Amino acid sequence: IPATMSSDVVIGDINGDGQVTLLDVQACVDLLIRGEFSAAGDFDQDGLVTLLDIAPFVKLLGGI
């Protein structure tokens, strides 16, 4: 786990409801627009929330 993430972070659960669902998409878009960081939105775990996190997020949502 990178130093910026706590062990209780669920990658993909951006809205904090404990599940990775389509409801997290808007939260992901909000992070990208505002340029804010959320460990749950850092899908490629590079320490940034960028457009590069979209592909892993879509792949994660495909497993729902």
All heavy atoms as TSV, in Angstrom:
chain	resi	resn	atom	element	x	y	z
A	1	ILE	N	N	0.857	-1.185	0.000
A	1	ILE	CA	C	0.000	0.000	0.000
A	1	ILE	C	C	0.894	1.237	0.000
A	1	ILE	O	O	1.733	1.364	0.875
A	1	ILE	CB	C	-0.929	0.027	1.231
A	1	ILE	CG1	C	-1.859	-1.173	1.207
A	1	ILE	CG2	C	-1.709	1.317	1.295
A	1	ILE	CD1	C	-2.707	-1.300	2.444
A	2	PRO	N	N	0.710	2.133	-0.977
A	2	PRO	CA	C	1.499	3.365	-0.991
A	2	PRO	C	C	1.267	4.181	0.272
A	2	PRO	O	O	0.223	4.088	0.910
A	2	PRO	CB	C	0.975	4.103	-2.224
A	2	PRO	CG	C	0.393	3.046	-3.092
A	2	PRO	CD	C	-0.145	2.004	-2.152
A	3	ALA	N	N	2.221	5.008	0.610
A	3	ALA	CA	C	2.147	5.803	1.839
A	3	ALA	C	C	0.931	6.719	1.868
A	3	ALA	O	O	0.453	7.065	2.939
A	3	ALA	CB	C	3.420	6.621	1.999
A	4	THR	N	N	0.407	7.100	0.712
A	4	THR	CA	C	-0.718	8.031	0.673
A	4	THR	C	C	-2.054	7.339	0.904
A	4	THR	O	O	-3.081	7.970	0.969
A	4	THR	CB	C	-0.788	8.757	-0.684
A	4	THR	OG1	O	-0.872	7.788	-1.719
A	4	THR	CG2	C	0.419	9.646	-0.878
A	5	MET	N	N	-2.032	6.025	1.006
A	5	MET	CA	C	-3.281	5.279	1.158
A	5	MET	C	C	-3.333	4.611	2.522
A	5	MET	O	O	-2.351	4.083	3.006
A	5	MET	CB	C	-3.390	4.195	0.078
A	5	MET	CG	C	-3.475	4.753	-1.322
A	5	MET	SD	S	-3.507	3.467	-2.563
A	5	MET	CE	C	-4.948	2.546	-2.071
A	6	SER	N	N	-4.498	4.599	3.151
A	6	SER	CA	C	-4.659	3.847	4.379
A	6	SER	C	C	-5.137	2.449	4.017
A	6	SER	O	O	-5.615	2.202	2.924
A	6	SER	CB	C	-5.671	4.539	5.300
A	6	SER	OG	O	-6.967	4.467	4.753
A	7	SER	N	N	-5.007	1.531	4.951
A	7	SER	CA	C	-5.364	0.143	4.673
A	7	SER	C	C	-6.864	-0.051	4.518
A	7	SER	O	O	-7.302	-1.079	4.006
A	7	SER	CB	C	-4.833	-0.765	5.775
A	7	SER	OG	O	-5.416	-0.393	7.019
A	8	ASP	N	N	-7.693	0.915	4.952
A	8	ASP	CA	C	-9.137	0.755	4.848
A	8	ASP	C	C	-9.723	1.405	3.597
A	8	ASP	O	O	-10.925	1.447	3.423
A	8	ASP	CB	C	-9.839	1.289	6.094
A	8	ASP	CG	C	-9.579	2.759	6.343
A	8	ASP	OD1	O	-8.671	3.321	5.716
A	8	ASP	OD2	O	-10.279	3.342	7.185
A	9	VAL	N	N	-8.897	1.885	2.691
A	9	VAL	CA	C	-9.370	2.477	1.446
A	9	VAL	C	C	-9.760	1.367	0.479
A	9	VAL	O	O	-9.022	0.411	0.294
A	9	VAL	CB	C	-8.279	3.362	0.796
A	9	VAL	CG1	C	-8.663	3.758	-0.617
A	9	VAL	CG2	C	-8.028	4.593	1.645
A	10	VAL	N	N	-10.935	1.470	-0.094
A	10	VAL	CA	C	-11.376	0.540	-1.123
A	10	VAL	C	C	-11.172	1.241	-2.455
A	10	VAL	O	O	-11.851	2.229	-2.749
A	10	VAL	CB	C	-12.860	0.152	-0.941
A	10	VAL	CG1	C	-13.323	-0.745	-2.072
A	10	VAL	CG2	C	-13.090	-0.514	0.408
A	11	ILE	N	N	-10.211	0.762	-3.242
A	11	ILE	CA	C	-9.942	1.381	-4.527
A	11	ILE	C	C	-11.209	1.327	-5.364
A	11	ILE	O	O	-11.775	0.261	-5.578
A	11	ILE	CB	C	-8.790	0.675	-5.272
A	11	ILE	CG1	C	-7.501	0.753	-4.459
A	11	ILE	CG2	C	-8.589	1.264	-6.666
A	11	ILE	CD1	C	-6.963	2.138	-4.245
A	12	GLY	N	N	-11.662	2.470	-5.810
A	12	GLY	CA	C	-12.861	2.563	-6.629
A	12	GLY	C	C	-14.075	3.061	-5.872
A	12	GLY	O	O	-15.027	3.526	-6.466
A	13	ASP	N	N	-14.064	2.963	-4.542
A	13	ASP	CA	C	-15.189	3.453	-3.744
A	13	ASP	C	C	-14.971	4.930	-3.459
A	13	ASP	O	O	-14.647	5.337	-2.356
A	13	ASP	CB	C	-15.318	2.667	-2.445
A	13	ASP	CG	C	-16.442	3.178	-1.572
A	13	ASP	OD1	O	-17.386	3.785	-2.113
A	13	ASP	OD2	O	-16.381	2.985	-0.347
A	14	ILE	N	N	-15.144	5.739	-4.481
A	14	ILE	CA	C	-14.818	7.154	-4.379
A	14	ILE	C	C	-15.829	7.914	-3.530
A	14	ILE	O	O	-15.478	8.846	-2.828
A	14	ILE	CB	C	-14.700	7.781	-5.779
A	14	ILE	CG1	C	-13.649	7.007	-6.574
A	14	ILE	CG2	C	-14.330	9.247	-5.691
A	14	ILE	CD1	C	-13.608	7.374	-8.024
A	15	ASN	N	N	-17.084	7.497	-3.561
A	15	ASN	CA	C	-18.095	8.224	-2.786
A	15	ASN	C	C	-18.188	7.731	-1.337
A	15	ASN	O	O	-18.960	8.246	-0.560
A	15	ASN	CB	C	-19.464	8.187	-3.467
A	15	ASN	CG	C	-20.070	6.810	-3.518
A	15	ASN	OD1	O	-19.490	5.837	-3.050
A	15	ASN	ND2	N	-21.237	6.713	-4.112
A	16	GLY	N	N	-17.396	6.729	-0.971
A	16	GLY	CA	C	-17.291	6.304	0.424
A	16	GLY	C	C	-18.445	5.493	0.958
A	16	GLY	O	O	-18.616	5.388	2.166
A	17	ASP	N	N	-19.225	4.852	0.083
A	17	ASP	CA	C	-20.355	4.059	0.575
A	17	ASP	C	C	-19.995	2.597	0.828
A	17	ASP	O	O	-20.854	1.795	1.168
A	17	ASP	CB	C	-21.555	4.165	-0.366
A	17	ASP	CG	C	-21.321	3.530	-1.726
A	17	ASP	OD1	O	-20.210	3.015	-1.980
A	17	ASP	OD2	O	-22.249	3.557	-2.557
A	18	GLY	N	N	-18.720	2.234	0.664
A	18	GLY	CA	C	-18.285	0.873	0.945
A	18	GLY	C	C	-18.408	-0.080	-0.225
A	18	GLY	O	O	-18.097	-1.259	-0.100
A	19	GLN	N	N	-18.880	0.409	-1.373
A	19	GLN	CA	C	-19.065	-0.428	-2.547
A	19	GLN	C	C	-18.533	0.293	-3.779
A	19	GLN	O	O	-18.518	1.517	-3.821
A	19	GLN	CB	C	-20.550	-0.712	-2.777
A	19	GLN	CG	C	-21.239	-1.406	-1.635
A	19	GLN	CD	C	-22.721	-1.526	-1.931
A	19	GLN	OE1	O	-23.118	-1.917	-3.019
A	19	GLN	NE2	N	-23.542	-1.179	-0.965
A	20	VAL	N	N	-18.114	-0.476	-4.768
A	20	VAL	CA	C	-17.716	0.102	-6.042
A	20	VAL	C	C	-18.891	-0.092	-7.000
A	20	VAL	O	O	-19.211	-1.211	-7.371
A	20	VAL	CB	C	-16.447	-0.564	-6.603
A	20	VAL	CG1	C	-16.085	0.032	-7.952
A	20	VAL	CG2	C	-15.300	-0.410	-5.621
A	21	THR	N	N	-19.569	1.012	-7.317
A	21	THR	CA	C	-20.753	0.961	-8.169
A	21	THR	C	C	-20.688	2.106	-9.181
A	21	THR	O	O	-19.784	2.945	-9.147
A	21	THR	CB	C	-22.047	1.109	-7.346
A	21	THR	OG1	O	-22.083	2.425	-6.786
A	21	THR	CG2	C	-22.137	0.062	-6.245
A	22	LEU	N	N	-21.677	2.153	-10.039
A	22	LEU	CA	C	-21.759	3.244	-11.009
A	22	LEU	C	C	-21.931	4.602	-10.336
A	22	LEU	O	O	-21.645	5.633	-10.934
A	22	LEU	CB	C	-22.898	2.985	-11.998
A	22	LEU	CG	C	-22.684	1.792	-12.929
A	22	LEU	CD1	C	-23.921	1.567	-13.787
A	22	LEU	CD2	C	-21.465	1.997	-13.813
A	23	LEU	N	N	-22.370	4.612	-9.081
A	23	LEU	CA	C	-22.507	5.877	-8.353
A	23	LEU	C	C	-21.152	6.541	-8.116
A	23	LEU	O	O	-21.085	7.741	-7.851
A	23	LEU	CB	C	-23.223	5.649	-7.025
A	23	LEU	CG	C	-24.667	5.151	-7.133
A	23	LEU	CD1	C	-25.221	4.845	-5.748
A	23	LEU	CD2	C	-25.535	6.163	-7.847
A	24	ASP	N	N	-20.080	5.773	-8.221
A	24	ASP	CA	C	-18.743	6.327	-8.038
A	24	ASP	C	C	-18.243	7.069	-9.266
A	24	ASP	O	O	-17.260	7.804	-9.187
A	24	ASP	CB	C	-17.761	5.206	-7.681
A	24	ASP	CG	C	-18.075	4.595	-6.330
A	24	ASP	OD1	O	-17.985	5.314	-5.331
A	24	ASP	OD2	O	-18.429	3.403	-6.286
A	25	VAL	N	N	-18.908	6.905	-10.406
A	25	VAL	CA	C	-18.468	7.561	-11.637
A	25	VAL	C	C	-18.499	9.073	-11.489
A	25	VAL	O	O	-17.530	9.761	-11.832
A	25	VAL	CB	C	-19.309	7.103	-12.847
A	25	VAL	CG1	C	-18.958	7.905	-14.082
A	25	VAL	CG2	C	-19.105	5.618	-13.103
A	26	GLN	N	N	-19.585	9.642	-10.976
A	26	GLN	CA	C	-19.672	11.092	-10.815
A	26	GLN	C	C	-18.601	11.596	-9.864
A	26	GLN	O	O	-17.987	12.637	-10.099
A	26	GLN	CB	C	-21.052	11.525	-10.322
A	26	GLN	CG	C	-21.209	13.034	-10.208
A	26	GLN	CD	C	-21.027	13.742	-11.543
A	26	GLN	OE1	O	-21.643	13.378	-12.525
A	26	GLN	NE2	N	-20.185	14.762	-11.571
A	27	ALA	N	N	-18.360	10.866	-8.802
A	27	ALA	CA	C	-17.322	11.268	-7.860
A	27	ALA	C	C	-15.956	11.269	-8.539
A	27	ALA	O	O	-15.127	12.144	-8.285
A	27	ALA	CB	C	-17.335	10.356	-6.643
A	28	CYS	N	N	-15.712	10.298	-9.415
A	28	CYS	CA	C	-14.456	10.231	-10.158
A	28	CYS	C	C	-14.329	11.438	-11.090
A	28	CYS	O	O	-13.275	12.079	-11.138
A	28	CYS	CB	C	-14.366	8.928	-10.945
A	28	CYS	SG	S	-12.810	8.720	-11.840
A	29	VAL	N	N	-15.387	11.754	-11.802
A	29	VAL	CA	C	-15.384	12.909	-12.698
A	29	VAL	C	C	-15.127	14.185	-11.897
A	29	VAL	O	O	-14.339	15.047	-12.312
A	29	VAL	CB	C	-16.700	13.003	-13.489
A	29	VAL	CG1	C	-16.812	14.323	-14.242
A	29	VAL	CG2	C	-16.830	11.826	-14.439
A	30	ASP	N	N	-15.760	14.309	-10.744
A	30	ASP	CA	C	-15.557	15.489	-9.899
A	30	ASP	C	C	-14.097	15.622	-9.489
A	30	ASP	O	O	-13.541	16.723	-9.488
A	30	ASP	CB	C	-16.439	15.427	-8.656
A	30	ASP	CG	C	-17.912	15.637	-8.954
A	30	ASP	OD1	O	-18.237	16.111	-10.070
A	30	ASP	OD2	O	-18.731	15.316	-8.079
A	31	LEU	N	N	-13.456	14.508	-9.130
A	31	LEU	CA	C	-12.042	14.550	-8.759
A	31	LEU	C	C	-11.188	15.028	-9.925
A	31	LEU	O	O	-10.272	15.827	-9.755
A	31	LEU	CB	C	-11.555	13.166	-8.324
A	31	LEU	CG	C	-12.008	12.668	-6.959
A	31	LEU	CD1	C	-11.572	11.223	-6.768
A	31	LEU	CD2	C	-11.445	13.535	-5.855
A	32	LEU	N	N	-11.494	14.520	-11.118
A	32	LEU	CA	C	-10.719	14.905	-12.295
A	32	LEU	C	C	-10.887	16.386	-12.625
A	32	LEU	O	O	-9.926	17.070	-12.957
A	32	LEU	CB	C	-11.126	14.052	-13.496
A	32	LEU	CG	C	-10.718	12.580	-13.429
A	32	LEU	CD1	C	-11.401	11.803	-14.541
A	32	LEU	CD2	C	-9.215	12.428	-13.508
A	33	ILE	N	N	-12.107	16.892	-12.506
A	33	ILE	CA	C	-12.385	18.289	-12.842
A	33	ILE	C	C	-11.748	19.230	-11.826
A	33	ILE	O	O	-11.150	20.240	-12.191
A	33	ILE	CB	C	-13.907	18.529	-12.940
A	33	ILE	CG1	C	-14.454	17.819	-14.183
A	33	ILE	CG2	C	-14.228	20.018	-12.978
A	33	ILE	CD1	C	-15.963	17.818	-14.268
A	34	ARG	N	N	-11.856	18.888	-10.547
A	34	ARG	CA	C	-11.330	19.770	-9.506
A	34	ARG	C	C	-9.836	19.579	-9.284
A	34	ARG	O	O	-9.211	20.362	-8.581
A	34	ARG	CB	C	-12.079	19.527	-8.196
A	34	ARG	CG	C	-13.509	20.008	-8.230
A	34	ARG	CD	C	-14.125	19.966	-6.851
A	34	ARG	NE	N	-13.968	18.662	-6.251
A	34	ARG	CZ	C	-14.969	17.862	-5.903
A	34	ARG	NH1	N	-16.209	18.237	-6.094
A	34	ARG	NH2	N	-14.743	16.704	-5.365
A	35	GLY	N	N	-9.283	18.496	-9.813
A	35	GLY	CA	C	-7.861	18.238	-9.633
A	35	GLY	C	C	-7.504	17.835	-8.220
A	35	GLY	O	O	-6.382	18.038	-7.778
A	36	GLU	N	N	-8.448	17.275	-7.497
A	36	GLU	CA	C	-8.205	16.861	-6.119
A	36	GLU	C	C	-7.719	15.421	-6.080
A	36	GLU	O	O	-7.912	14.655	-7.015
A	36	GLU	CB	C	-9.491	16.993	-5.296
A	36	GLU	CG	C	-9.952	18.424	-5.168
A	36	GLU	CD	C	-11.257	18.549	-4.407
A	36	GLU	OE1	O	-11.758	17.539	-3.878
A	36	GLU	OE2	O	-11.772	19.665	-4.356
A	37	PHE	N	N	-7.117	15.037	-4.975
A	37	PHE	CA	C	-6.635	13.673	-4.796
A	37	PHE	C	C	-7.545	12.922	-3.838
A	37	PHE	O	O	-7.964	13.449	-2.816
A	37	PHE	CB	C	-5.210	13.650	-4.245
A	37	PHE	CG	C	-4.717	12.257	-3.999
A	37	PHE	CD1	C	-4.271	11.481	-5.054
A	37	PHE	CD2	C	-4.746	11.705	-2.741
A	37	PHE	CE1	C	-3.845	10.180	-4.857
A	37	PHE	CE2	C	-4.319	10.404	-2.530
A	37	PHE	CZ	C	-3.863	9.644	-3.580
A	38	SER	N	N	-7.840	11.702	-4.187
A	38	SER	CA	C	-8.506	10.756	-3.292
A	38	SER	C	C	-7.863	9.410	-3.553
A	38	SER	O	O	-7.807	8.963	-4.697
A	38	SER	CB	C	-10.003	10.680	-3.584
A	38	SER	OG	O	-10.562	9.554	-2.932
A	39	ALA	N	N	-7.355	8.780	-2.519
A	39	ALA	CA	C	-6.701	7.484	-2.697
A	39	ALA	C	C	-7.633	6.495	-3.380
A	39	ALA	O	O	-7.202	5.673	-4.180
A	39	ALA	CB	C	-6.232	6.940	-1.355
A	40	ALA	N	N	-8.938	6.605	-3.098
A	40	ALA	CA	C	-9.901	5.683	-3.706
A	40	ALA	C	C	-10.057	5.946	-5.197
A	40	ALA	O	O	-10.492	5.075	-5.937
A	40	ALA	CB	C	-11.255	5.799	-3.010
A	41	GLY	N	N	-9.698	7.127	-5.667
A	41	GLY	CA	C	-9.807	7.461	-7.079
A	41	GLY	C	C	-8.516	7.259	-7.854
A	41	GLY	O	O	-8.469	7.438	-9.065
A	42	ASP	N	N	-7.469	6.850	-7.157
A	42	ASP	CA	C	-6.161	6.656	-7.781
A	42	ASP	C	C	-6.025	5.198	-8.208
A	42	ASP	O	O	-5.329	4.411	-7.585
A	42	ASP	CB	C	-5.058	7.050	-6.793
A	42	ASP	CG	C	-3.681	6.948	-7.392
A	42	ASP	OD1	O	-3.559	6.942	-8.627
A	42	ASP	OD2	O	-2.720	6.866	-6.598
A	43	PHE	N	N	-6.692	4.842	-9.296
A	43	PHE	CA	C	-6.779	3.445	-9.722
A	43	PHE	C	C	-5.461	2.854	-10.179
A	43	PHE	O	O	-5.233	1.665	-10.025
A	43	PHE	CB	C	-7.825	3.291	-10.831
A	43	PHE	CG	C	-9.187	3.640	-10.353
A	43	PHE	CD1	C	-9.706	4.891	-10.593
A	43	PHE	CD2	C	-9.941	2.739	-9.638
A	43	PHE	CE1	C	-10.971	5.237	-10.131
A	43	PHE	CE2	C	-11.195	3.077	-9.166
A	43	PHE	CZ	C	-11.705	4.326	-9.416
A	44	ASP	N	N	-4.599	3.681	-10.753
A	44	ASP	CA	C	-3.303	3.145	-11.190
A	44	ASP	C	C	-2.230	3.326	-10.114
A	44	ASP	O	O	-1.085	2.977	-10.296
A	44	ASP	CB	C	-2.856	3.746	-12.524
A	44	ASP	CG	C	-2.671	5.247	-12.467
A	44	ASP	OD1	O	-2.799	5.857	-11.388
A	44	ASP	OD2	O	-2.383	5.815	-13.535
A	45	GLN	N	N	-2.628	3.855	-8.973
A	45	GLN	CA	C	-1.800	4.001	-7.778
A	45	GLN	C	C	-0.471	4.701	-8.048
A	45	GLN	O	O	0.574	4.297	-7.554
A	45	GLN	CB	C	-1.596	2.640	-7.118
A	45	GLN	CG	C	-2.906	2.041	-6.678
A	45	GLN	CD	C	-2.749	0.714	-5.974
A	45	GLN	OE1	O	-1.652	0.308	-5.635
A	45	GLN	NE2	N	-3.842	0.029	-5.756
A	46	ASP	N	N	-0.542	5.804	-8.823
A	46	ASP	CA	C	0.656	6.584	-9.079
A	46	ASP	C	C	0.721	7.835	-8.215
A	46	ASP	O	O	1.608	8.661	-8.373
A	46	ASP	CB	C	0.756	6.952	-10.560
A	46	ASP	CG	C	-0.345	7.886	-11.025
A	46	ASP	OD1	O	-1.279	8.179	-10.241
A	46	ASP	OD2	O	-0.286	8.316	-12.188
A	47	GLY	N	N	-0.222	7.983	-7.281
A	47	GLY	CA	C	-0.235	9.128	-6.390
A	47	GLY	C	C	-0.960	10.340	-6.936
A	47	GLY	O	O	-0.964	11.388	-6.316
A	48	LEU	N	N	-1.593	10.191	-8.112
A	48	LEU	CA	C	-2.333	11.276	-8.743
A	48	LEU	C	C	-3.677	10.753	-9.230
A	48	LEU	O	O	-3.799	9.578	-9.569
A	48	LEU	CB	C	-1.568	11.817	-9.961
A	48	LEU	CG	C	-0.157	12.345	-9.724
A	48	LEU	CD1	C	0.548	12.538	-11.058
A	48	LEU	CD2	C	-0.190	13.635	-8.939
A	49	VAL	N	N	-4.681	11.616	-9.281
A	49	VAL	CA	C	-5.941	11.271	-9.921
A	49	VAL	C	C	-5.946	12.026	-11.244
A	49	VAL	O	O	-6.034	13.247	-11.280
A	49	VAL	CB	C	-7.159	11.649	-9.069
A	49	VAL	CG1	C	-8.453	11.345	-9.810
A	49	VAL	CG2	C	-7.131	10.905	-7.739
A	50	THR	N	N	-5.782	11.264	-12.342
A	50	THR	CA	C	-5.676	11.851	-13.677
A	50	THR	C	C	-6.526	11.043	-14.649
A	50	THR	O	O	-7.132	10.027	-14.281
A	50	THR	CB	C	-4.216	11.839	-14.172
A	50	THR	OG1	O	-3.798	10.483	-14.320
A	50	THR	CG2	C	-3.289	12.573	-13.219
A	51	LEU	N	N	-6.531	11.469	-15.899
A	51	LEU	CA	C	-7.262	10.734	-16.931
A	51	LEU	C	C	-6.736	9.313	-17.083
A	51	LEU	O	O	-7.468	8.430	-17.542
A	51	LEU	CB	C	-7.186	11.479	-18.262
A	51	LEU	CG	C	-7.928	12.815	-18.310
A	51	LEU	CD1	C	-7.686	13.508	-19.645
A	51	LEU	CD2	C	-9.417	12.631	-18.075
A	52	LEU	N	N	-5.500	9.063	-16.684
A	52	LEU	CA	C	-4.941	7.710	-16.773
A	52	LEU	C	C	-5.630	6.732	-15.824
A	52	LEU	O	O	-5.476	5.525	-15.960
A	52	LEU	CB	C	-3.433	7.743	-16.493
A	52	LEU	CG	C	-2.610	8.535	-17.506
A	52	LEU	CD1	C	-1.155	8.600	-17.056
A	52	LEU	CD2	C	-2.730	7.934	-18.895
A	53	ASP	N	N	-6.401	7.249	-14.876
A	53	ASP	CA	C	-7.133	6.384	-13.947
A	53	ASP	C	C	-8.459	5.902	-14.517
A	53	ASP	O	O	-9.086	5.015	-13.942
A	53	ASP	CB	C	-7.384	7.125	-12.628
A	53	ASP	CG	C	-6.090	7.389	-11.887
A	53	ASP	OD1	O	-5.427	6.410	-11.507
A	53	ASP	OD2	O	-5.751	8.563	-11.694
A	54	ILE	N	N	-8.897	6.453	-15.637
A	54	ILE	CA	C	-10.199	6.076	-16.189
A	54	ILE	C	C	-10.222	4.627	-16.673
A	54	ILE	O	O	-11.157	3.891	-16.365
A	54	ILE	CB	C	-10.614	7.042	-17.313
A	54	ILE	CG1	C	-10.898	8.421	-16.702
A	54	ILE	CG2	C	-11.834	6.521	-18.055
A	54	ILE	CD1	C	-11.197	9.488	-17.712
A	55	ALA	N	N	-9.214	4.199	-17.413
A	55	ALA	CA	C	-9.213	2.828	-17.947
A	55	ALA	C	C	-9.259	1.783	-16.836
A	55	ALA	O	O	-10.087	0.861	-16.891
A	55	ALA	CB	C	-8.019	2.606	-18.864
A	56	PRO	N	N	-8.434	1.882	-15.790
A	56	PRO	CA	C	-8.546	0.897	-14.708
A	56	PRO	C	C	-9.897	0.965	-14.002
A	56	PRO	O	O	-10.414	-0.043	-13.541
A	56	PRO	CB	C	-7.404	1.245	-13.759
A	56	PRO	CG	C	-6.484	2.126	-14.509
A	56	PRO	CD	C	-7.279	2.752	-15.601
A	57	PHE	N	N	-10.478	2.180	-13.918
A	57	PHE	CA	C	-11.787	2.331	-13.270
A	57	PHE	C	C	-12.855	1.627	-14.085
A	57	PHE	O	O	-13.683	0.885	-13.540
A	57	PHE	CB	C	-12.105	3.812	-13.121
A	57	PHE	CG	C	-13.352	4.122	-12.326
A	57	PHE	CD1	C	-13.765	3.323	-11.284
A	57	PHE	CD2	C	-14.109	5.238	-12.622
A	57	PHE	CE1	C	-14.908	3.623	-10.553
A	57	PHE	CE2	C	-15.243	5.550	-11.910
A	57	PHE	CZ	C	-15.644	4.736	-10.870
A	58	VAL	N	N	-12.845	1.831	-15.382
A	58	VAL	CA	C	-13.827	1.147	-16.261
A	58	VAL	C	C	-13.661	-0.351	-16.167
A	58	VAL	O	O	-14.637	-1.101	-16.087
A	58	VAL	CB	C	-13.681	1.654	-17.715
A	58	VAL	CG1	C	-14.505	0.801	-18.672
A	58	VAL	CG2	C	-14.086	3.114	-17.812
A	59	LYS	N	N	-12.424	-0.832	-16.125
A	59	LYS	CA	C	-12.171	-2.277	-15.991
A	59	LYS	C	C	-12.734	-2.785	-14.671
A	59	LYS	O	O	-13.360	-3.839	-14.613
A	59	LYS	CB	C	-10.671	-2.549	-16.066
A	59	LYS	CG	C	-10.320	-3.996	-16.007
A	59	LYS	CD	C	-8.828	-4.216	-16.179
A	59	LYS	CE	C	-8.485	-5.682	-16.097
A	59	LYS	NZ	N	-7.046	-5.918	-16.250
A	60	LEU	N	N	-12.552	-2.029	-13.591
A	60	LEU	CA	C	-13.086	-2.404	-12.286
A	60	LEU	C	C	-14.614	-2.437	-12.310
A	60	LEU	O	O	-15.227	-3.361	-11.801
A	60	LEU	CB	C	-12.605	-1.417	-11.218
A	60	LEU	CG	C	-13.050	-1.673	-9.787
A	60	LEU	CD1	C	-12.448	-2.964	-9.267
A	60	LEU	CD2	C	-12.644	-0.511	-8.918
A	61	LEU	N	N	-15.230	-1.437	-12.921
A	61	LEU	CA	C	-16.691	-1.401	-13.002
A	61	LEU	C	C	-17.226	-2.554	-13.847
A	61	LEU	O	O	-18.314	-3.039	-13.605
A	61	LEU	CB	C	-17.169	-0.072	-13.589
A	61	LEU	CG	C	-17.045	1.138	-12.671
A	61	LEU	CD1	C	-17.369	2.408	-13.436
A	61	LEU	CD2	C	-17.942	1.001	-11.457
A	62	GLY	N	N	-16.463	-2.993	-14.833
A	62	GLY	CA	C	-16.882	-4.114	-15.676
A	62	GLY	C	C	-17.030	-5.406	-14.899
A	62	GLY	O	O	-17.757	-6.311	-15.308
A	63	GLY	N	N	-16.393	-5.498	-13.740
A	63	GLY	CA	C	-16.476	-6.691	-12.911
A	63	GLY	C	C	-17.688	-6.709	-11.993
A	63	GLY	O	O	-17.903	-7.643	-11.250
A	64	ILE	N	N	-18.526	-5.658	-12.072
A	64	ILE	CA	C	-19.706	-5.564	-11.189
A	64	ILE	C	C	-20.750	-6.555	-11.642
A	64	ILE	O	O	-21.042	-6.694	-12.776
A	64	ILE	CB	C	-20.292	-4.130	-11.178
A	64	ILE	CG1	C	-19.272	-3.187	-10.582
A	64	ILE	CG2	C	-21.598	-4.075	-10.427
A	64	ILE	CD1	C	-19.686	-1.726	-10.623
